[in-house]
């Protein structure tokens, strides 16, 4: 697949997609910026994202990284709701600040016909050093399949 240079979905389209297809988390995530192969995604931290000790939970950080790579993939290929995570490796490096939103700054390293590979750094808002790093692979439904056509 040749490397596309334009977006299939911009920030407004991605945020609308989340609202429509994933209403259970529609108030958690906001696409802040999107460019070809790059994205900044915000997780709006609330009490439900915290764990004992006053820090953001690992599952919340995992979710942010996962949604970031998913949306970066969709930004390039369009609204294919059934793209799925096939692999992840995540390093937790610092304690996130409980009172600050988390920002995922991601980039797609490879976008092929069947796989998308991305890297994401997670930051507590206003902090320079990342709190976590994730490397993730997504499977893309085959063109022409029912899964590829689903938009929710």
PyMOL CGO cylinders between C-alpha atoms (Angstrom):
from pymol import cmd
from pymol.cgo import CYLINDER

trace = [
    CYLINDER, 0.00, 0.00, 0.00, 1.46, 3.38, -0.92, 0.3, 1, 1, 1, 1, 1, 1,
    CYLINDER, 1.46, 3.38, -0.92, 1.80, 5.80, 1.95, 0.3, 1, 1, 1, 1, 1, 1,
    CYLINDER, 1.80, 5.80, 1.95, -1.23, 8.14, 1.99, 0.3, 1, 1, 1, 1, 1, 1,
    CYLINDER, -1.23, 8.14, 1.99, -0.45, 11.80, 2.60, 0.3, 1, 1, 1, 1, 1, 1,
    CYLINDER, -0.45, 11.80, 2.60, -3.94, 13.03, 3.39, 0.3, 1, 1, 1, 1, 1, 1,
    CYLINDER, -3.94, 13.03, 3.39, -6.30, 12.18, 6.22, 0.3, 1, 1, 1, 1, 1, 1,
    CYLINDER, -6.30, 12.18, 6.22, -9.36, 10.02, 5.67, 0.3, 1, 1, 1, 1, 1, 1,
    CYLINDER, -9.36, 10.02, 5.67, -10.82, 11.44, 8.93, 0.3, 1, 1, 1, 1, 1, 1,
    CYLINDER, -10.82, 11.44, 8.93, -9.93, 14.72, 10.63, 0.3, 1, 1, 1, 1, 1, 1,
    CYLINDER, -9.93, 14.72, 10.63, -10.20, 15.51, 14.35, 0.3, 1, 1, 1, 1, 1, 1,
    CYLINDER, -10.20, 15.51, 14.35, -13.88, 16.48, 14.12, 0.3, 1, 1, 1, 1, 1, 1,
    CYLINDER, -13.88, 16.48, 14.12, -14.76, 13.28, 12.24, 0.3, 1, 1, 1, 1, 1, 1,
    CYLINDER, -14.76, 13.28, 12.24, -12.81, 11.13, 14.71, 0.3, 1, 1, 1, 1, 1, 1,
    CYLINDER, -12.81, 11.13, 14.71, -14.47, 12.77, 17.72, 0.3, 1, 1, 1, 1, 1, 1,
    CYLINDER, -14.47, 12.77, 17.72, -17.91, 12.29, 16.09, 0.3, 1, 1, 1, 1, 1, 1,
    CYLINDER, -17.91, 12.29, 16.09, -17.03, 8.63, 15.38, 0.3, 1, 1, 1, 1, 1, 1,
    CYLINDER, -17.03, 8.63, 15.38, -16.19, 8.09, 19.07, 0.3, 1, 1, 1, 1, 1, 1,
    CYLINDER, -16.19, 8.09, 19.07, -19.48, 9.72, 20.10, 0.3, 1, 1, 1, 1, 1, 1,
    CYLINDER, -19.48, 9.72, 20.10, -21.48, 7.49, 17.75, 0.3, 1, 1, 1, 1, 1, 1,
    CYLINDER, -21.48, 7.49, 17.75, -19.71, 4.13, 17.93, 0.3, 1, 1, 1, 1, 1, 1,
    CYLINDER, -19.71, 4.13, 17.93, -18.34, 4.17, 21.49, 0.3, 1, 1, 1, 1, 1, 1,
    CYLINDER, -18.34, 4.17, 21.49, -20.88, 6.08, 23.60, 0.3, 1, 1, 1, 1, 1, 1,
    CYLINDER, -20.88, 6.08, 23.60, -19.63, 4.30, 26.75, 0.3, 1, 1, 1, 1, 1, 1,
    CYLINDER, -19.63, 4.30, 26.75, -16.37, 6.33, 26.58, 0.3, 1, 1, 1, 1, 1, 1,
    CYLINDER, -16.37, 6.33, 26.58, -17.53, 9.37, 24.61, 0.3, 1, 1, 1, 1, 1, 1,
    CYLINDER, -17.53, 9.37, 24.61, -16.85, 11.73, 27.51, 0.3, 1, 1, 1, 1, 1, 1,
    CYLINDER, -16.85, 11.73, 27.51, -13.37, 10.33, 28.23, 0.3, 1, 1, 1, 1, 1, 1,
    CYLINDER, -13.37, 10.33, 28.23, -11.42, 10.99, 25.03, 0.3, 1, 1, 1, 1, 1, 1,
    CYLINDER, -11.42, 10.99, 25.03, -10.86, 14.04, 22.81, 0.3, 1, 1, 1, 1, 1, 1,
    CYLINDER, -10.86, 14.04, 22.81, -8.77, 14.12, 19.65, 0.3, 1, 1, 1, 1, 1, 1,
    CYLINDER, -8.77, 14.12, 19.65, -6.75, 17.31, 20.09, 0.3, 1, 1, 1, 1, 1, 1,
    CYLINDER, -6.75, 17.31, 20.09, -4.65, 17.21, 16.91, 0.3, 1, 1, 1, 1, 1, 1,
    CYLINDER, -4.65, 17.21, 16.91, -4.33, 14.86, 13.98, 0.3, 1, 1, 1, 1, 1, 1,
    CYLINDER, -4.33, 14.86, 13.98, -1.99, 14.90, 10.99, 0.3, 1, 1, 1, 1, 1, 1,
    CYLINDER, -1.99, 14.90, 10.99, -0.99, 12.13, 8.61, 0.3, 1, 1, 1, 1, 1, 1,
    CYLINDER, -0.99, 12.13, 8.61, 0.52, 9.37, 10.78, 0.3, 1, 1, 1, 1, 1, 1,
    CYLINDER, 0.52, 9.37, 10.78, 0.41, 11.47, 13.98, 0.3, 1, 1, 1, 1, 1, 1,
    CYLINDER, 0.41, 11.47, 13.98, -2.08, 12.32, 16.71, 0.3, 1, 1, 1, 1, 1, 1,
    CYLINDER, -2.08, 12.32, 16.71, -2.51, 13.89, 20.13, 0.3, 1, 1, 1, 1, 1, 1,
    CYLINDER, -2.51, 13.89, 20.13, -5.38, 12.36, 22.13, 0.3, 1, 1, 1, 1, 1, 1,
    CYLINDER, -5.38, 12.36, 22.13, -6.56, 13.56, 25.56, 0.3, 1, 1, 1, 1, 1, 1,
    CYLINDER, -6.56, 13.56, 25.56, -7.93, 11.37, 28.33, 0.3, 1, 1, 1, 1, 1, 1,
    CYLINDER, -7.93, 11.37, 28.33, -10.04, 13.54, 30.64, 0.3, 1, 1, 1, 1, 1, 1,
    CYLINDER, -10.04, 13.54, 30.64, -9.12, 12.17, 34.04, 0.3, 1, 1, 1, 1, 1, 1,
    CYLINDER, -9.12, 12.17, 34.04, -11.88, 11.70, 36.60, 0.3, 1, 1, 1, 1, 1, 1,
    CYLINDER, -11.88, 11.70, 36.60, -12.12, 9.76, 39.87, 0.3, 1, 1, 1, 1, 1, 1,
    CYLINDER, -12.12, 9.76, 39.87, -12.97, 6.57, 37.98, 0.3, 1, 1, 1, 1, 1, 1,
    CYLINDER, -12.97, 6.57, 37.98, -9.52, 6.61, 36.33, 0.3, 1, 1, 1, 1, 1, 1,
    CYLINDER, -9.52, 6.61, 36.33, -7.65, 6.68, 39.64, 0.3, 1, 1, 1, 1, 1, 1,
    CYLINDER, -7.65, 6.68, 39.64, -6.24, 3.88, 41.75, 0.3, 1, 1, 1, 1, 1, 1,
    CYLINDER, -6.24, 3.88, 41.75, -5.23, 3.86, 45.42, 0.3, 1, 1, 1, 1, 1, 1,
    CYLINDER, -5.23, 3.86, 45.42, -2.20, 6.05, 45.99, 0.3, 1, 1, 1, 1, 1, 1,
    CYLINDER, -2.20, 6.05, 45.99, -3.56, 8.98, 44.01, 0.3, 1, 1, 1, 1, 1, 1,
    CYLINDER, -3.56, 8.98, 44.01, -2.39, 8.02, 40.54, 0.3, 1, 1, 1, 1, 1, 1,
    CYLINDER, -2.39, 8.02, 40.54, -3.98, 7.14, 37.21, 0.3, 1, 1, 1, 1, 1, 1,
    CYLINDER, -3.98, 7.14, 37.21, -4.59, 3.40, 36.86, 0.3, 1, 1, 1, 1, 1, 1,
    CYLINDER, -4.59, 3.40, 36.86, -2.68, 1.21, 34.44, 0.3, 1, 1, 1, 1, 1, 1,
    CYLINDER, -2.68, 1.21, 34.44, -5.87, 0.11, 32.65, 0.3, 1, 1, 1, 1, 1, 1,
    CYLINDER, -5.87, 0.11, 32.65, -6.74, 3.78, 32.03, 0.3, 1, 1, 1, 1, 1, 1,
    CYLINDER, -6.74, 3.78, 32.03, -3.30, 4.41, 30.56, 0.3, 1, 1, 1, 1, 1, 1,
    CYLINDER, -3.30, 4.41, 30.56, -3.56, 1.24, 28.45, 0.3, 1, 1, 1, 1, 1, 1,
    CYLINDER, -3.56, 1.24, 28.45, -6.95, 2.39, 27.18, 0.3, 1, 1, 1, 1, 1, 1,
    CYLINDER, -6.95, 2.39, 27.18, -5.56, 5.78, 26.17, 0.3, 1, 1, 1, 1, 1, 1,
    CYLINDER, -5.56, 5.78, 26.17, -2.70, 4.21, 24.21, 0.3, 1, 1, 1, 1, 1, 1,
    CYLINDER, -2.70, 4.21, 24.21, -5.05, 1.68, 22.59, 0.3, 1, 1, 1, 1, 1, 1,
    CYLINDER, -5.05, 1.68, 22.59, -7.59, 4.31, 21.51, 0.3, 1, 1, 1, 1, 1, 1,
    CYLINDER, -7.59, 4.31, 21.51, -4.78, 6.54, 20.19, 0.3, 1, 1, 1, 1, 1, 1,
    CYLINDER, -4.78, 6.54, 20.19, -3.42, 3.89, 17.82, 0.3, 1, 1, 1, 1, 1, 1,
    CYLINDER, -3.42, 3.89, 17.82, -6.94, 2.84, 16.81, 0.3, 1, 1, 1, 1, 1, 1,
    CYLINDER, -6.94, 2.84, 16.81, -7.89, 6.42, 15.93, 0.3, 1, 1, 1, 1, 1, 1,
    CYLINDER, -7.89, 6.42, 15.93, -4.58, 7.13, 14.18, 0.3, 1, 1, 1, 1, 1, 1,
    CYLINDER, -4.58, 7.13, 14.18, -5.25, 4.08, 12.01, 0.3, 1, 1, 1, 1, 1, 1,
    CYLINDER, -5.25, 4.08, 12.01, -8.80, 5.21, 11.25, 0.3, 1, 1, 1, 1, 1, 1,
    CYLINDER, -8.80, 5.21, 11.25, -7.58, 8.73, 10.49, 0.3, 1, 1, 1, 1, 1, 1,
    CYLINDER, -7.58, 8.73, 10.49, -5.72, 7.23, 7.55, 0.3, 1, 1, 1, 1, 1, 1,
    CYLINDER, -5.72, 7.23, 7.55, -8.07, 4.43, 6.36, 0.3, 1, 1, 1, 1, 1, 1,
    CYLINDER, -8.07, 4.43, 6.36, -11.53, 5.73, 7.32, 0.3, 1, 1, 1, 1, 1, 1,
    CYLINDER, -11.53, 5.73, 7.32, -14.20, 4.51, 9.75, 0.3, 1, 1, 1, 1, 1, 1,
    CYLINDER, -14.20, 4.51, 9.75, -13.60, 0.75, 9.99, 0.3, 1, 1, 1, 1, 1, 1,
    CYLINDER, -13.60, 0.75, 9.99, -15.01, 0.02, 13.44, 0.3, 1, 1, 1, 1, 1, 1,
    CYLINDER, -15.01, 0.02, 13.44, -13.82, -3.59, 13.54, 0.3, 1, 1, 1, 1, 1, 1,
    CYLINDER, -13.82, -3.59, 13.54, -10.08, -2.92, 13.32, 0.3, 1, 1, 1, 1, 1, 1,
    CYLINDER, -10.08, -2.92, 13.32, -8.70, -4.72, 16.37, 0.3, 1, 1, 1, 1, 1, 1,
    CYLINDER, -8.70, -4.72, 16.37, -5.61, -4.75, 18.60, 0.3, 1, 1, 1, 1, 1, 1,
    CYLINDER, -5.61, -4.75, 18.60, -3.38, -7.74, 17.91, 0.3, 1, 1, 1, 1, 1, 1,
    CYLINDER, -3.38, -7.74, 17.91, -0.32, -6.88, 20.02, 0.3, 1, 1, 1, 1, 1, 1,
    CYLINDER, -0.32, -6.88, 20.02, 0.82, -4.39, 22.66, 0.3, 1, 1, 1, 1, 1, 1,
    CYLINDER, 0.82, -4.39, 22.66, 3.91, -3.80, 24.75, 0.3, 1, 1, 1, 1, 1, 1,
    CYLINDER, 3.91, -3.80, 24.75, 3.72, -1.09, 27.38, 0.3, 1, 1, 1, 1, 1, 1,
    CYLINDER, 3.72, -1.09, 27.38, 6.28, 0.41, 29.75, 0.3, 1, 1, 1, 1, 1, 1,
    CYLINDER, 6.28, 0.41, 29.75, 5.10, 2.38, 32.79, 0.3, 1, 1, 1, 1, 1, 1,
    CYLINDER, 5.10, 2.38, 32.79, 7.90, 4.83, 33.62, 0.3, 1, 1, 1, 1, 1, 1,
    CYLINDER, 7.90, 4.83, 33.62, 6.60, 7.46, 36.06, 0.3, 1, 1, 1, 1, 1, 1,
    CYLINDER, 6.60, 7.46, 36.06, 3.65, 8.09, 38.32, 0.3, 1, 1, 1, 1, 1, 1,
    CYLINDER, 3.65, 8.09, 38.32, 1.05, 10.22, 36.49, 0.3, 1, 1, 1, 1, 1, 1,
    CYLINDER, 1.05, 10.22, 36.49, -0.37, 13.16, 38.39, 0.3, 1, 1, 1, 1, 1, 1,
    CYLINDER, -0.37, 13.16, 38.39, -3.93, 12.44, 39.57, 0.3, 1, 1, 1, 1, 1, 1,
    CYLINDER, -3.93, 12.44, 39.57, -5.22, 15.96, 39.00, 0.3, 1, 1, 1, 1, 1, 1,
    CYLINDER, -5.22, 15.96, 39.00, -4.00, 16.25, 35.40, 0.3, 1, 1, 1, 1, 1, 1,
    CYLINDER, -4.00, 16.25, 35.40, -5.39, 14.92, 32.14, 0.3, 1, 1, 1, 1, 1, 1,
    CYLINDER, -5.39, 14.92, 32.14, -3.23, 12.48, 30.22, 0.3, 1, 1, 1, 1, 1, 1,
    CYLINDER, -3.23, 12.48, 30.22, -2.09, 13.21, 26.67, 0.3, 1, 1, 1, 1, 1, 1,
    CYLINDER, -2.09, 13.21, 26.67, -1.13, 10.51, 24.18, 0.3, 1, 1, 1, 1, 1, 1,
    CYLINDER, -1.13, 10.51, 24.18, 1.28, 11.64, 21.49, 0.3, 1, 1, 1, 1, 1, 1,
    CYLINDER, 1.28, 11.64, 21.49, 1.38, 8.94, 18.87, 0.3, 1, 1, 1, 1, 1, 1,
    CYLINDER, 1.38, 8.94, 18.87, 2.71, 8.14, 15.44, 0.3, 1, 1, 1, 1, 1, 1,
    CYLINDER, 2.71, 8.14, 15.44, 2.06, 5.34, 13.01, 0.3, 1, 1, 1, 1, 1, 1,
    CYLINDER, 2.06, 5.34, 13.01, 5.26, 3.58, 12.04, 0.3, 1, 1, 1, 1, 1, 1,
    CYLINDER, 5.26, 3.58, 12.04, 3.69, 1.34, 9.39, 0.3, 1, 1, 1, 1, 1, 1,
    CYLINDER, 3.69, 1.34, 9.39, 0.35, 1.29, 7.66, 0.3, 1, 1, 1, 1, 1, 1,
    CYLINDER, 0.35, 1.29, 7.66, -0.20, -1.72, 5.42, 0.3, 1, 1, 1, 1, 1, 1,
    CYLINDER, -0.20, -1.72, 5.42, -3.19, -3.52, 3.95, 0.3, 1, 1, 1, 1, 1, 1,
    CYLINDER, -3.19, -3.52, 3.95, -3.69, -5.76, 6.96, 0.3, 1, 1, 1, 1, 1, 1,
    CYLINDER, -3.69, -5.76, 6.96, -1.64, -4.26, 9.82, 0.3, 1, 1, 1, 1, 1, 1,
    CYLINDER, -1.64, -4.26, 9.82, -1.03, -0.88, 11.41, 0.3, 1, 1, 1, 1, 1, 1,
    CYLINDER, -1.03, -0.88, 11.41, 1.89, -0.41, 13.83, 0.3, 1, 1, 1, 1, 1, 1,
    CYLINDER, 1.89, -0.41, 13.83, 2.18, 2.60, 16.14, 0.3, 1, 1, 1, 1, 1, 1,
    CYLINDER, 2.18, 2.60, 16.14, 4.14, 4.06, 19.03, 0.3, 1, 1, 1, 1, 1, 1,
    CYLINDER, 4.14, 4.06, 19.03, 2.59, 6.23, 21.74, 0.3, 1, 1, 1, 1, 1, 1,
    CYLINDER, 2.59, 6.23, 21.74, 4.10, 8.32, 24.53, 0.3, 1, 1, 1, 1, 1, 1,
    CYLINDER, 4.10, 8.32, 24.53, 1.77, 9.24, 27.42, 0.3, 1, 1, 1, 1, 1, 1,
    CYLINDER, 1.77, 9.24, 27.42, 2.26, 12.49, 29.36, 0.3, 1, 1, 1, 1, 1, 1,
    CYLINDER, 2.26, 12.49, 29.36, 0.58, 14.06, 32.37, 0.3, 1, 1, 1, 1, 1, 1,
    CYLINDER, 0.58, 14.06, 32.37, -0.59, 17.42, 31.06, 0.3, 1, 1, 1, 1, 1, 1,
    CYLINDER, -0.59, 17.42, 31.06, 2.03, 20.11, 31.66, 0.3, 1, 1, 1, 1, 1, 1,
    CYLINDER, 2.03, 20.11, 31.66, 4.88, 17.65, 32.32, 0.3, 1, 1, 1, 1, 1, 1,
    CYLINDER, 4.88, 17.65, 32.32, 7.85, 17.20, 29.98, 0.3, 1, 1, 1, 1, 1, 1,
    CYLINDER, 7.85, 17.20, 29.98, 8.74, 13.60, 30.77, 0.3, 1, 1, 1, 1, 1, 1,
    CYLINDER, 8.74, 13.60, 30.77, 6.52, 10.72, 29.59, 0.3, 1, 1, 1, 1, 1, 1,
    CYLINDER, 6.52, 10.72, 29.59, 4.74, 8.56, 32.15, 0.3, 1, 1, 1, 1, 1, 1,
    CYLINDER, 4.74, 8.56, 32.15, 4.41, 5.56, 29.81, 0.3, 1, 1, 1, 1, 1, 1,
    CYLINDER, 4.41, 5.56, 29.81, 5.30, 4.27, 26.37, 0.3, 1, 1, 1, 1, 1, 1,
    CYLINDER, 5.30, 4.27, 26.37, 3.37, 1.79, 24.26, 0.3, 1, 1, 1, 1, 1, 1,
    CYLINDER, 3.37, 1.79, 24.26, 4.02, -0.03, 21.01, 0.3, 1, 1, 1, 1, 1, 1,
    CYLINDER, 4.02, -0.03, 21.01, 0.91, -1.47, 19.40, 0.3, 1, 1, 1, 1, 1, 1,
    CYLINDER, 0.91, -1.47, 19.40, -0.23, -3.39, 16.32, 0.3, 1, 1, 1, 1, 1, 1,
    CYLINDER, -0.23, -3.39, 16.32, -3.75, -3.31, 14.89, 0.3, 1, 1, 1, 1, 1, 1,
    CYLINDER, -3.75, -3.31, 14.89, -5.29, -5.73, 12.40, 0.3, 1, 1, 1, 1, 1, 1,
    CYLINDER, -5.29, -5.73, 12.40, -7.23, -4.02, 9.61, 0.3, 1, 1, 1, 1, 1, 1,
    CYLINDER, -7.23, -4.02, 9.61, -10.26, -5.85, 8.18, 0.3, 1, 1, 1, 1, 1, 1,
    CYLINDER, -10.26, -5.85, 8.18, -9.73, -7.02, 4.57, 0.3, 1, 1, 1, 1, 1, 1,
    CYLINDER, -9.73, -7.02, 4.57, -11.12, -4.71, 1.89, 0.3, 1, 1, 1, 1, 1, 1,
    CYLINDER, -11.12, -4.71, 1.89, -14.54, -5.88, 0.79, 0.3, 1, 1, 1, 1, 1, 1,
    CYLINDER, -14.54, -5.88, 0.79, -15.28, -7.77, 4.00, 0.3, 1, 1, 1, 1, 1, 1,
    CYLINDER, -15.28, -7.77, 4.00, -18.35, -7.07, 6.10, 0.3, 1, 1, 1, 1, 1, 1,
    CYLINDER, -18.35, -7.07, 6.10, -16.02, -5.95, 8.89, 0.3, 1, 1, 1, 1, 1, 1,
    CYLINDER, -16.02, -5.95, 8.89, -14.29, -3.42, 6.62, 0.3, 1, 1, 1, 1, 1, 1,
    CYLINDER, -14.29, -3.42, 6.62, -17.61, -1.88, 5.67, 0.3, 1, 1, 1, 1, 1, 1,
    CYLINDER, -17.61, -1.88, 5.67, -18.93, -1.52, 9.24, 0.3, 1, 1, 1, 1, 1, 1,
    CYLINDER, -18.93, -1.52, 9.24, -19.01, 2.04, 10.56, 0.3, 1, 1, 1, 1, 1, 1,
    CYLINDER, -19.01, 2.04, 10.56, -21.11, 1.39, 13.64, 0.3, 1, 1, 1, 1, 1, 1,
]
cmd.load_cgo(trace, "trace")
